[in-house]
Amino acid sequence: MEAESPSRKESIPGKSGGIRSLLTYLGIWLVALTVLVILQTSWGNGASWQEVFGAVLRNWLPWVVLGPVLWWLVKRFPLFGSKKWRNLAVHFAASLVMLLLAELLVAFVVHPATRPIFQQAAAENPQIREVRSNRRGPQLRQREYRLRPKPLARKFPAWFLLNWLFVLIGNALLQRRADEARKRRNLELQNELSQARLRELQNRLQPHFLFNTLNSVSALILVDPEKADDMVNRLSQLLRRVLQSSEKPLIPLREELDLLRDYLAIEQVRFSDRLSVQEFVEEETLGCLLPPLALQPLAENAIKHGIEPKSEPSVFAVHTRIQAGLLHVQLIDDGIGGESKDHQGGFGIGTENVRRRLETAFPGEATLEVKFPDGGGTAVSILVPVRKGEVNE
């Protein structure tokens, strides 16, 4: 089997596609034959349109029939790929066979079928006579047709060129189909790779998140069992949301905010009055899509590196808006920010993971920035294209 066979298989249309292709093929030939009849009738050689029509059928109808055979040969022996020179020789030999087949069709099918057209034209106009080969216009032969070398040699140049026109056009169409199929496959592979990377990053993040949250619960078990029990209940609800959201590569901001609220509620139990949460969320942003667990790791970093080391009460704020076709999400805290050695780089495991997942979901279009305002605290900004709707796994 040739190396090109997969692309040839992809190019074979289905039943409905094959009918459409056949109708298109016949329609093109109908237009071409009609133009030939009109042009030859307008040359004014004394022939009636019936005679011209009969002559055009004798010259070109065989190729209407042989066209699908040529298309099969093109698909079977394409002029591109590893065996193009062998296939070129096959087409050259096939072109000679096709010329002979065309002449046989004229002799035994087309000529007998068109003879009544000439007989009727002669009956209507007794002055009609045969137009010889050295005269301009169609050759209107009314006598019995015989398969002879001389007429075949006379037709050879035009028919040979027509045969190769079929072959070249067919190869151009076949190459285009193969290129389109290759592009579609490449896009599918890129999408599959992106989804695989997204799942791998997400799977790495979930154990990290769970480990840190369980640490928060364990810290309260001996100090305040009631708060620890409350945290376990909230953690159970949070994990249900995480499992549900992890089934999709992207989820609406509405769901991501619900997940973030569950996490912050757990931290508020741990920090009590030391942590306040504020939301400034625009309604139109709730349907925008983000990778799941895009905000929770950033909030976790803010609490761990900015709020936890601070003895005074702190505020964690969430801002969302749409501007210039981009979804803007800001997570701002008034913790120690840039004063923290651990936080100087601005990127923990979770933050870097979020950056990579944003880039995978929105290649070349996502931005994640970490800033430390002069007044203290940390501001993390996410900018992604506005994309809404349901996303299947």
C-alpha positions in Angstrom: 0.0 0.0 0.0 1.3 3.4 -0.9 2.2 6.0 1.8 -0.4 8.4 0.3 -3.3 6.0 0.9 -4.5 7.5 4.2 -5.0 10.9 2.6 -6.7 9.3 -0.4 -9.1 7.4 2.0 -9.9 10.6 3.8 -10.7 12.3 0.4 -13.3 9.7 -0.6 -16.7 11.4 -0.1 -19.7 9.7 1.5 -22.8 8.8 -0.4 -24.3 12.3 -0.3 -20.9 13.8 -1.0 -20.5 11.5 -4.0 -23.9 12.4 -5.5 -23.0 16.1 -5.1 -19.7 15.6 -6.8 -21.3 13.7 -9.7 -23.9 16.4 -10.2 -21.2 19.1 -10.1 -19.1 17.1 -12.6 -22.1 16.7 -15.0 -23.1 20.3 -14.6 -19.6 21.5 -15.6 -19.7 19.3 -18.7 -23.2 20.5 -19.6 -22.1 24.1 -19.5 -18.9 23.3 -21.5 -20.8 21.4 -24.2 -23.4 24.1 -24.5 -20.7 26.7 -25.0 -19.0 24.6 -27.7 -22.3 24.2 -29.5 -23.0 28.0 -29.4 -19.5 28.9 -30.5 -19.4 26.4 -33.4 -22.9 27.4 -34.6 -21.9 31.0 -34.6 -18.9 30.4 -36.8 -21.3 30.3 -39.8 -20.1 27.2 -41.6 -23.5 26.4 -43.0 -24.3 23.6 -40.5 -27.4 23.6 -38.5 -27.3 23.6 -34.7 -28.5 20.0 -34.7 -25.5 18.9 -36.7 -23.2 20.9 -34.6 -24.7 19.4 -31.5 -24.2 15.9 -32.9 -20.6 16.6 -33.9 -19.8 18.0 -30.4 -21.3 14.9 -28.8 -19.1 12.7 -31.0 -15.9 14.5 -30.1 -16.5 15.1 -26.4 -19.1 12.7 -25.0 -16.6 9.8 -24.6 -14.6 12.0 -22.2 -17.7 12.7 -20.1 -18.0 9.0 -19.6 -14.2 8.4 -19.1 -13.8 11.3 -16.6 -14.7 9.2 -13.5 -12.2 6.5 -14.7 -9.5 9.1 -14.9 -10.4 10.4 -11.4 -10.1 6.8 -10.1 -6.7 6.6 -11.8 -5.6 9.9 -10.2 -6.6 8.7 -6.7 -5.0 5.3 -7.2 -1.7 6.8 -8.8 -1.3 10.4 -7.5 1.5 12.5 -9.0 2.8 13.5 -5.6 4.4 11.4 -2.9 7.1 8.8 -2.8 6.1 7.0 -6.1 5.3 10.0 -8.3 7.7 8.9 -11.1 6.2 5.4 -11.3 2.7 6.9 -11.3 3.7 9.4 -14.0 4.6 6.4 -16.2 1.4 4.7 -15.4 -0.6 7.8 -16.4 1.3 8.1 -19.7 0.5 4.5 -20.6 -3.1 4.9 -19.4 -3.5 8.0 -21.6 -2.9 5.9 -24.7 -5.4 3.3 -23.6 -7.9 6.1 -22.8 -7.6 7.5 -26.3 -8.3 4.1 -27.8 -11.3 3.7 -25.4 -12.6 7.1 -26.4 -12.5 6.2 -30.1 -14.2 2.9 -29.5 -17.0 4.7 -27.6 -17.4 7.0 -30.6 -17.4 4.1 -33.1 -19.8 1.8 -31.3 -21.9 4.0 -29.0 -21.9 7.7 -29.7 -21.9 7.5 -33.5 -24.9 5.2 -33.7 -26.7 7.2 -31.1 -26.2 10.5 -32.9 -26.8 9.2 -36.5 -30.6 10.1 -36.2 -29.6 13.8 -35.5 -27.8 14.0 -38.9 -30.5 12.1 -40.7 -33.2 14.5 -39.4 -31.0 17.5 -40.3 -30.5 16.2 -43.8 -34.2 15.6 -44.2 -35.0 19.1 -43.2 -32.3 20.6 -45.5 -31.5 18.7 -48.6 -28.5 21.0 -49.4 -26.6 19.7 -46.4 -23.4 17.9 -47.4 -20.4 16.5 -45.5 -17.9 19.0 -44.3 -14.4 17.6 -44.9 -11.6 17.5 -42.4 -9.7 20.4 -44.0 -12.7 22.8 -43.7 -13.5 24.9 -40.7 -16.3 23.6 -38.4 -17.5 20.2 -37.2 -17.1 17.1 -39.4 -20.6 16.0 -40.1 -20.3 12.5 -41.4 -23.6 10.8 -42.4 -22.2 7.6 -43.7 -21.3 4.5 -41.6 -18.5 5.1 -39.1 -15.4 3.0 -39.3 -12.6 2.7 -36.8 -9.5 3.9 -38.8 -6.0 5.1 -37.8 -6.2 8.4 -39.7 -9.2 9.9 -37.9 -7.7 8.7 -34.6 -4.4 10.3 -35.4 -6.2 13.6 -36.2 -7.9 13.6 -32.8 -4.8 12.5 -30.9 -3.3 15.9 -30.0 -6.6 17.4 -28.7 -7.6 14.2 -26.9 -4.1 13.7 -25.4 -4.1 17.2 -24.0 -7.6 16.8 -22.6 -6.6 13.5 -20.9 -3.7 15.2 -19.2 -5.8 18.2 -18.3 -8.0 15.8 -16.4 -5.0 14.2 -14.7 -3.5 17.6 -13.6 -6.7 19.1 -12.4 -7.5 15.8 -10.5 -4.1 15.8 -8.8 -4.5 19.5 -7.8 -7.9 18.7 -6.2 -6.5 15.6 -4.6 -3.5 17.5 -3.2 -5.8 20.2 -1.8 -8.0 17.6 -0.1 -4.9 15.9 1.4 -3.5 19.2 2.6 -6.9 20.1 4.2 -7.1 16.7 5.8 -3.6 17.1 7.2 -4.4 20.5 8.6 -7.5 19.2 10.3 -5.5 16.3 11.8 -2.8 18.7 13.0 -5.4 20.9 14.6 -7.0 17.8 16.3 -3.6 16.6 17.5 -2.7 20.1 18.9 -6.1 20.2 20.7 -5.6 16.7 22.1 -2.1 17.7 23.3 -3.4 20.9 24.9 -6.1 19.0 26.7 -3.6 16.4 27.9 -1.3 19.1 29.2 -4.2 20.8 30.9 -5.3 17.6 32.6 -1.7 16.8 33.7 -1.2 20.3 35.2 -4.6 20.1 36.8 -3.9 16.6 38.3 -0.6 18.0 39.7 -2.4 20.9 41.3 -5.2 19.0 43.1 -3.0 17.0 45.5 -1.0 20.1 46.3 -4.3 22.0 47.1 -5.7 19.1 49.1 -2.5 18.8 51.1 -2.4 22.4 52.1 -6.1 22.5 53.0 -5.7 19.4 55.2 -2.8 21.1 56.9 -5.2 24.0 57.8 -7.7 21.5 59.2 -5.1 19.6 61.3 -3.9 22.8 62.8 -7.3 23.4 64.4 -8.2 19.8 65.6 -6.5 20.2 69.0 -7.0 24.0 69.3 -10.7 24.3 68.3 -12.4 21.0 67.5 -15.7 22.7 66.6 -14.0 24.9 64.0 -12.1 21.9 62.7 -15.4 20.0 62.3 -16.8 23.0 60.4 -13.8 23.1 58.2 -14.1 19.4 57.4 -17.7 20.0 56.3 -16.7 22.9 54.1 -13.8 20.9 52.7 -16.2 18.1 51.7 -18.3 20.6 49.8 -15.2 22.1 48.2 -13.9 18.8 47.1 -17.2 17.9 45.4 -17.0 21.2 43.4 -13.4 20.4 42.5 -14.3 16.9 41.3 -17.2 18.3 39.2 -15.2 21.1 37.7 -12.2 18.9 36.9 -14.3 17.0 34.3 -14.1 20.0 32.0 -11.1 22.0 30.6 -12.9 25.3 31.1 -15.7 26.3 33.4 -17.7 29.5 33.8 -16.3 32.2 36.2 -19.5 31.7 38.2 -18.5 28.1 39.1 -14.9 29.2 39.7 -16.0 31.9 42.1 -18.2 29.3 44.0 -15.2 27.1 44.4 -13.1 30.1 45.6 -15.8 31.1 48.1 -15.7 27.6 49.6 -11.9 27.8 50.0 -12.0 31.2 51.5 -14.8 30.2 53.9 -12.4 27.4 55.2 -9.7 30.0 55.7 -12.0 32.4 57.4 -12.8 29.7 59.9 -9.1 29.3 60.6 -8.3 33.0 60.7 -11.5 34.1 62.4 -11.7 37.9 62.5 -8.3 38.3 60.9 -9.6 37.7 57.3 -12.3 39.6 55.5 -13.4 38.8 52.0 -14.9 41.4 49.5 -16.3 40.8 46.0 -16.7 43.4 43.2 -18.0 41.1 40.5 -19.8 42.4 37.4 -22.7 40.3 36.3 -21.7 40.1 32.7 -18.4 38.3 33.6 -20.0 35.3 35.3 -20.4 33.4 32.1 -16.8 33.9 30.9 -14.7 30.7 30.8 -11.6 29.9 32.8 -9.6 26.7 33.6 -10.9 25.2 36.8 -8.9 26.0 40.0 -7.5 29.1 38.3 -8.2 31.4 41.3 -7.9 29.2 44.3 -4.1 28.7 44.1 -3.6 32.5 43.8 -5.8 33.0 46.8 -3.8 30.3 48.6 -0.5 32.1 47.8 -2.0 35.4 49.0 -3.0 33.9 52.4 0.1 31.9 52.9 2.7 34.6 52.0 0.8 37.8 52.6 -2.0 37.5 55.1 -0.8 34.7 57.5 2.5 36.4 58.5 0.6 39.6 59.2 -0.8 40.0 62.8 -3.4 42.7 61.9 -6.7 42.0 60.2 -6.5 41.7 56.4 -8.8 42.0 53.5 -8.8 39.8 50.4 -10.8 41.3 47.5 -11.9 39.9 44.1 -12.6 42.2 41.2 -13.9 41.2 37.8 -14.8 43.2 34.7 -14.8 43.0 30.9 -12.9 45.6 29.0 -11.8 45.7 25.3 -12.9 42.1 24.7 -10.9 40.8 27.7 -11.9 39.4 31.0 -10.1 41.1 33.8 -9.9 39.3 37.1 -7.9 40.8 40.0 -7.2 39.3 43.4 -5.9 41.9 45.8 -4.8 41.5 49.4 -3.4 44.0 51.9 -0.9 41.5 53.4 2.8 42.0 53.8 3.3 41.5 50.0 6.8 42.4 48.8 8.1 42.4 52.3 7.9 38.6 52.3 11.1 36.9 51.2 9.2 33.9 50.1 6.9 36.1 48.0 9.5 38.2 46.3 9.4 36.2 43.1 5.6 36.2 43.1 5.4 32.6 41.8 4.8 29.5 43.9 3.9 26.1 42.5 0.2 26.9 42.3 0.8 30.3 40.6 3.2 28.9 38.0 0.7 26.1 37.4 -2.1 28.5 36.8 0.1 30.5 34.4 0.8 27.4 32.3 -2.9 26.3 32.3 -4.0 29.7 31.2 -1.4 29.6 28.3 -2.6 26.1 27.3 -6.3 27.2 27.3 -5.6 30.5 25.6 -2.4 30.2 23.6 -0.6 33.5 23.2 -3.6 35.4 24.6 -3.6 35.0 28.4 -1.7 37.2 30.8 -1.0 36.7 34.5 0.8 39.4 36.4 1.8 39.7 40.1 2.5 43.2 41.4 3.4 44.6 44.8 1.9 48.1 45.3 3.9 50.7 47.1 1.3 50.8 49.9 1.8 47.1 50.6 -0.1 44.0 49.7 -0.2 42.0 46.5 -2.3 42.4 43.3 -2.6 39.5 40.9 -4.2 40.2 37.6 -5.5 37.7 35.0 -6.4 38.8 31.5 -7.9 36.3 29.0 -10.1 36.6 25.9 -13.9 36.7 26.6 -15.1 33.2 25.8 -18.6 32.0 26.8 -20.7 28.9 26.4 -20.6 25.3 27.4 -17.3 23.4 27.0 -17.3 19.6 26.6 -14.6 17.5 27.9 
